[in-house]
């Protein structure tokens, strides 16, 4: 695995270039057997994509267990009748895609980045990068099925700034998803977690959140260093509320506000361009188990 210029810059700035080089050897273009089994057991997956304006978005796809298939070692098929219109439109314009599967109950997660095409109600992804991540900062949750798969989506409302209810929703969150993209390496999507309140709304268009110690490869921050466009996704597991944000993100290396975020190595400031709010409910009932033991203590 060779890192691109943004990743190398962040690794060097963080002082972990050698460690990242060793860990990067775990990234491959093919899907190992254990990863195939893992994907086949998941009822949802997060996706990162790029729209016609070059803006980055994060989306949520869901289906009956088995809707994620691996027909061969370089291909993931997604039976995605629940795909949102935004994701479908983005992939028709730009084939770059990032996928993230998280099994919250066991805190296992894997990422697969590559190129996608729409085939009927399916999304076919040819993988370029496949790798697992550590279990840090994942809040444990489990789901139970309530009958056969179904999804109910409301029409989305688009805004150029956060309203008061959205700011409150964001600041209560213990989890969000962040999508980023590199011109030649493609799209990527990753998980961020912490105690409720770890994301702060600075005003009607800006968010501030910590970057904690992770796998030291810095795919997300590396992408943001090279291309500041980003997409954030906040999801209410219990009620189905879905908030998708697109905008730009800036890495703050030496900001006095870092003292407001215990355990943070650095901060990221997100500037909103557009917020889309909708409701996405499925046949899954979610239950919170416990917070991650890696979450910083206040």
Secondary structure, DSSP 8 states (H G I E B T S, - for coil): ----HHHHHHHHHHT-HHHHHHHGGG-BSS--HHHHHHHHT-SEEEEEEE-TTS-EEEEEEE-STT-EEEEETTEEEEE-TT--HHHHHHHHH--EEEEEEEETTTTEEEEEEEEEEEETTEEEEEEEEEEEE--TT--EEEEEE-SS--EEE---EEESS--HHHHHHHHH-SEEEEEEEETTTEEEEEEEE-STTSEEE-SSSEEEEEE----S--HHHHHHHH--EEEEEEE-TTT-EEEEEEEEEEEESS-GGGGGSTT-SEEEEEEEEEEEEEEEEESEEEEEEE--TTS---
